[in-house]
Amino acid sequence: MSSNLLGKTVGRLLTGALLAFGLHAQPFDLVIANGRAMDPETKLDALRNIGIRNGRIAAISAKPLQGKQILDAKGLIVAPGFIDLHSHGQSDENYRYKARDGVTTALEMEVGVSPVKPWIAERQGKALIHFGASVGHIPTRMAAVGDNSDWLPRGPAATRAASQAEQEKTLALIRQGLREGGLGVGMGIAYTPYASRSEILDVFKLSAAAKVPVFVHMRSGGRKDPGVVDSLQEVIADAAATGSPVHVVHINSSSGRAWAEAIGMIRGARARGIDITTEAYPYVAGMTRLDSAIFDPGWQEKLDSKFEDLMWVDTGERLNEKSFAERRKQGGTVITFTMREQDVDQAVAAPDVMVASDGWITEGKGHPRASGTYARVLGVYVRERKVLTLMEALNKISYLPAKRLESFSPAMKRKGRIQVGADADIAVFDPATVIDRSTYQNPAQYSTGIKHVLVNGIPVVKDEKLAEGIFPGQPIVSAVTVP
């Protein structure tokens, strides 16, 4: 026997002996007692007591455990905290809705941010849940071309091609963001329509060299040509040519009624060795800025949509040709009712499609997905429609997102799991009552049935009430070598 193997064997024996003699029996910081523990990686599904110490799961036992604090989870599910890969709302207001929806980690991966370091510093010590972001092609391109728009481009980043010097500056800013902990590269090609295919390919080359994914809102969507097929061909080809991983955001809204073709292409690419994943949200409507490039002339054909499919968020009014022109000039947010229920149902039910919200709320205004996505999956798609088992749903909302990031973000290896050694980011919910309450008219409503939520072992939700004055959330960052 090798010395390394002998050492591991002795270590396991010593650990077992310590447990047997009760030396591990001093009270845990917190015990979740009598709950149905479910781990989507190992498929554990059993009544267990969970002992938490120093922010991590220290014991999972069929026998009672002693704790300084006890949360009784009888009749409840004890699951890994949910991980939202596509959460635009990165403020205390949004984190509170996330926590009440069972989310323990919310990441801005599509649009991303730049620069990354001050963005992280702004939230350090002030976040209820874990947070993080990619470095975004959109904000770096905006900086490179001198577009001073807030968040999404409305100036030169959206209206013209970038010069070679501007493209090189964009790439330099992306490299800087990755070195500062950016979680891959965010890309919204639909919002920068003049970005050439060679410009996009160069970004894929950079992400491939750093071994991080591109989280991409594709160039076009829907059934028209060019549409989702053409757009998927672009990102699949770039991934194949460079070796970069790619994650396609909101495949439900990007594909529209071409869902079957889109998921077929993604699965076909994956079967042939392309590292490609995707996500969906459980709603028939999307949301974006009306003054963005999404609504440039020709939008009706591209989106397979019409004026009355758009709802102005601030008032709830449906638009017409006149109000569309007025509101677009004014600038603001619209909800877009462009999807069919059956396509969304299939996307959410697909075992290889993750769930992500793509949501934000600002002063109570926004989209219900920002506050209700995860409770809706559990309440509507698992309990009511029965298109997912509970374990399948937990896999899609906790383990698969963690797995997507763990190769370049070490912290994610300890998340999305109910296992000894995992971070104590935990959602405890009632499978019989969990449901979303938010609506398109009133999105600022907390989900119900999610009883307790722990972040680093600290209850941020207890008995469906938010904790006040505590901020255990930590930044989730990458650890990559950037050429």
N, C-alpha and C positions, 0 to 999 in steps of 0.2 A: 504494500500500500504506500502511495506517495505521501510525503510529509504534509502536502497541502490537503489531500483528502483525509488524512488522519486527523489533522487539525479541525476540519469541518465536522468530522464524526464526533470527536471529543466535545466540541462546542455544543452540538445538538444534545449529547448525553448530559452535559452539565446543565443546559437549559431545562431539560426534562426533569433532572433531579431537583433543581431549584423550585420548579412548579410543584413537584410531588411533595416537597417538604414545606410548601406554603410560604416560601420566602418572597414570592411574587404577589402575596395576598394583601399587602398594605393597600389602603383605599386608593382607588383610581381618582383622578381629578373629576371625572364624570363617568357615569354608567348609563347606557341606554338599555333598559331592562325589558325583557319579555316580548321583544319585537320579532317580526318575521324578517330576518336579514336576507337580502338578495344581492348577490355579486355577479354582475354580467360577464366577468371574465372567467371565473371558475365555475359558474352556475350554482353556487351555493344558494339554497332556498330552504331555510329552516328557522325554527324558533331559536334565537340566540340572545345572549347578553353581550353587549359591546363595552369593553373597558377602554377608556381614553386617558392618555397621559402625555403631557407636553405636546399637545396638538396633534398627536397621532393615535391611530388605533393600536392599542397595546395588547388586547386580548379579545378573543371571540370564543365564548364559552356557552355550553348547554347548561352549565351550573350557574347559580347566582354569583354575582360579583359585588364587592364592596366599593362604594364610591362616596366621595365627599358631596357629590350632587347626583341625584337619581332622576332620570327622565323615564317615566313609565310609558312604554310603547306597546302595551298589550292591544292586540287587534290592529296594529299599524305596520306598515312596511318601513323597514330601515334600509335605505338605498344610498348609493353614492350621490353626492350633490351634483346637480345638473350643470353641464358645461356648454355655454352658448358661444359658438365660434363667430357669430355675426351679430354683434350687439352694438349699434351705433350710439345708444344712450350711455354715455360714460360720465354720469354725474350722480350726486347723492340721491337726487329724485329718482333716477332710473334704477340705481342699485337697490333702493328700498322695494320697488316693484319686483325686481328680480328675486330678491331674497324671499319675498312672500310667494313667489312662483317656484321656489325650490332651487333656484340657481345659486351656485356658490362661486362660479367663475364666469365672468362676462368679458368677451374679447372683441375688439374692433379689428376685424381681419380683412374686410372687403376694401373699404376706402383707405383704411390705415391712417397713420399720422406721420408727420415730419416737422421738426426734429423729434426723435423718440425720447431722448434723455429728459428734457424739461417736461414733456407730457407725463412721464412716469413720476417725476419729482412733484408735480402739481397734485397728484393723488396719493402719494405715499403718506401713510398714517391718517388718511381721511376717508378710507373706503370701507364700506360695510362688507363687501365681498372682494374676491380676487379680481384683478383687472390686467389688461395687457393689450397690445396692438401690433399689427404688422407695420412695417415701413411702407408707405403708400406711394405708388406710381403717380396717383392723382396729385397729392400735395407736393411731391418733389418736382413734378413737371410744372405745376403752377409756380413754384419758386424759381424754376429755371427760366421760364418765359416771362416772368413778371406779371402773373395773374394774381391780383389781390382780392379775388372773390373769397367769401367765407365758405368753407367746407367744400362745396362742389363748384367746379369752374363755370364761369359765365363770360369770361374774357378770353384772352388769347390761347389759354390752355384748351379751350373748347372750340375755338373758331379758326385755328390755323395749324399748319404743320410746324414742328420744331426744327430749328437748324441743327446741323451736326454738333456745333458747340453746345447748344442747349440740351441736346440728347446726352452728350457726354457729362454735362453738369447734373442732369437728372440721375444718371447712373452713379455718379460720385456721391450724391445725396442718399441714394438707396444703400450704397456700401456703408456710408456713415451710420445710417439707421440700423442696419443689421449689426454693426459693431456695438451699437448702444443697446442692443437687446430686442430689436424688432423681431416679431414672430413671423418670419417669412416676409413675402412681398404681397401687398394688396394691390389690386388692379381693377379699375372700372373702365374698360375700353369703351363702353357705350357712352360714357361721360366725356371722353376725349376722342371724338370720332375722327379727328385729323391725325391721330397717331398712326403712323404707317405700320405695315406688317413687319418691316425690318426693325423698326423701333421696338415693337413688342417682342420680337424674337431676341433682341439684345438683352432685354430684361430677363427673359427666360434663361439666356446663357449665364447671366449673373447669378440667378437663383440656383441654377444647376451647380455652379462652382461652389456656392455656399451650402449646398445640399439642404435647401429649404423649399417649401412649396410656394407657388403663386396662387393666391386666393383671388379668383377672377370673376368679375361680372363681364360676360362676353360682349362682343361687338354688337350683335343683334339677337333678336328673339322671335319666337312665333313661327308660323308655317311658311311665311313668304320667303322668297329667295332674292337677296340674301336674308337669312334668318337663322334659326337655331342650328340647322345642319351645317351651314357654311361657317358659323361662328365656332361650333364645336370642332369642325375640321381644323380651324386655325389653331386653337389651343392644344388639341391632341397632336397635331403635326409639330408644333413648337416643343411640346414635351418630348416627343419621340426624337426629334432632331438634337435636342440639348441634353436630355436625361433629367430634366427638371421635374419634380413632382408638381401636380396641379390639382387644385380643389375648385370645382365649379360651384359658385354660390347660387342659391335659390333656383334650382333646376325646374321647380314648378312654374314660377313666373317667367323664367327665361324660355321655357319650351312651349308654354301655353297648351294649345290643343295638339302639339306635336310631341307630347310627353313620351309616347311609346318609341318614336324614332330616337329621341334624345337619350333616354336611358339605355336603349339598345346600343347606341354608339359608345356610350361610356362603359358599359359592360364588355363590349367587344374589345375596346382598347385595353381595358384592364386584363382581360383574358390573354392578351398578346403582349403583356409585360409592361404596359404603361402604368405608372404610379398615379392614378387618377381617382378622386373621390368627389362626392357631391352632397348636397343638403337640400332641405325643403322646409317650409313653414306651413302650419295647418290652417291656412285661411285662403279664401278665394280672391282676396284683394291684396295688392301691394301698396307701397307708398314711396313717393320720392318728391323732389323739388320740381315744381312746374316750370321754373325758369332755367332748368338744366337742358343739356343737349338731347336728352331723351325725347323732348317734345319739339324738336326742330321740325320743319316742314316734312311731311311724309310719315309722321308719327302714327297716324290712324291706320295706315296700311301695315307698318312694322309691328304695331301692337295688336292688330286685328281689333281695333277699339273705336269708340266714338265719343263725342263730347260728354254725353250724359253718363258715361261710365266713370267720369272723374268727379270726386267729391272734395270740395275745398275744406280742409281740415278745420280751419278757424271757425267756420259757421255751420258746417254740415250740408251746405247747399250743393246740388248737382249742377255742373257747368253746362253752358250752351256756347254757341260760337262767339257771341258777344262777350260773355263773362270770362270765357277762356282767354281771349285776347287781353282783357283788362287785368285778369289775375296773373297772367304770364308776365305782363309788363311790371306789375307790382312785385312779383316774386313771393314764393311761399310754397307750402306743402299740399299735395293732393293725394288722396287714396284712390287707387286705380282698380276698378272691378273688371278684371280682364281674364279671369280663369274660370274653368268649369269645375264644379264640385267633384265629379268623378275622376278628373285628372289629379286634383289635389289629394283625394283619398288614396289613389294608387301611389303617389309619390311618398306620402306619409307612411303608408303601409309597407313600402319596399324595405326589406331587411338591410340592404346595403346603402340606404340613403339616410344620412344623419339628419337630425332636427336642429335648426337654428332659427332665431327669431327675426333678424333683419329689422329690429325695431328701435324706436326711441319715443320718449314722451318729453315735452317741454311745457312746463307750467300747466300740466293736466291735459294738453292737447297732443294727439298723435294717433297711433294705430294700436288696436287691442293686442297685437302680437307682442308688443313691448312688455306687457304685463301679464299675459295669459297663455303664452305658447305652450309651456310645459304642463300646466294643469289641464289644458285642453287636450293634449295628446293622451294623458292618463285618463281623463274623465270621458272624453268623447270617443277617441279612437280605440282605447283599450276596453273600457267598461261598457259604453253604450253601443258602439258599432262593431266591437269585437274583431277588428281587422288586424290587431296586434295583440300578442300575449304581453303580459306585464314584463317578463324578462326581455322580450324583444324590444319593448319600448325603452327600458332602462339601458339596454345596449346602445341604442341610437342616441340617447340624450346624455349619456355619461361616459361610458367606456370608449366607444368609437371616437368621439372628439378628443379624448385624452390620448388615445393611441395615435391619432393623426399627428400630434405635436411632440410626442415623447422622444423622437429620435434627435431632435435639436433643442428641446426645452426640458432639461432634467427634472424639473418639478412635476411635470405631467406624468412621469412614471409612477408617482404616488397618488394620483388622482383618478377619479372614475372607477374606484374599486372599494369594496368592503373586504379588506384583508389586513392581517396584522402587519404593521409597518407602513400602511397607507396613511396619508393625511386624513385627519378627522374632519373632512368636508362632507357633510351628511345631510340628507333630506329624509324626514320622517313624515309619512303621510297616510291618510285613511283612504284605501282604495275604493271604498264604498261611497265616499262623498267628495273626493277631490274633483274640482271643476274650475274653469275660468269664469269670471264674472264680467270682464271687460267687453265693451261693444264698440262698434265703429263710431257711434254717437257719443259714447262716454268711455273712453279707453282707460281712464284713471281710476280703475277699480281693482282691488287686490283679489287674487285667487283665494279660494277657500279649500279646506281639507288638507292643506300642508301644515301640519301641527308644529313641527320643530325643524329648524335649520341650523346646522353648526358650520362654522368656518374656522379652521384651525382648532377645532375642539371647543370653540366658544359659541354658545347659543346666540345667534343674531335674530332668530325668531323662536319664541317659546309660547306654546299654547295659542298659536296664530296671532301673536302680538310681536311687533318689532321691538328689539332692544334699542335703547337710546344711549348715545354718548360712548359707544364702543366701535372701534374700527379695526377689526382683525384682518381685513383684506390685504393681500400682499401682491406686488407686481409679478406677473408671469413673463419671463424674458427668455430669449434664446441664448444659447452658448455655442456659437459657430465660428469657424475660421473663414474670414472673408478675404478673398484674393484681391 
